Amino acid sequence: MKTETLIKGAIGLVAATVLFGIVFVGSALSFRSGCIRAEAGIKAQYTQNQNNYDNFWKKVKEMAQVPAMYAEDLQKLYDGAIKGRYGAGGSQAVLQFIKEHNPQLDGRLYLQLQAAIEAGRNGFAADQQQLIDKKRQYEVALGSTTALWANVLFNFPRIDLDQYGIVTSEQTDEAFRAKKSTELRLR
């Protein structure tokens, strides 16, 4: 009877050890998969930030050409209208220019450019916020209890998280270094 009890105890101990091993390995592999997903997400978000930033600047540069094109075309139209009306030498009457209705540069082009800049900046800020959040979530996971044991096996992080920082300006860097900010001067 003692032998039978010892055998049952040993089988129970082996089963508990195997079960613990299976749970531990499962948890470790799950942690590894989560870390791989997190690192891939950080890299992908960083690439998306670059994509959005590049698209934004190209759009602004292209849109900024429109008012110049419009003004150039308006000048051609105006020159053609004056030459057609008064000949190659134009009108000699100074007051005639004041009385006539002349073409105007449409301010809506500038408003559209301003709206595109605002939308581009807002979209880029949202992308930057996503990158910050993904890094925060990953850093929290790396600091968890599961990470303590799983990192012995897998050694995360495998990427340098500092390489995936947000894009800021010199003004922002200076304000945070000096701990002071000045008012925004538009002119």
Helices and strands as residue ranges (DSSP letters): H 2-86, H 94-99, H 108-142, H 145-154, G 161-164, H 170-178
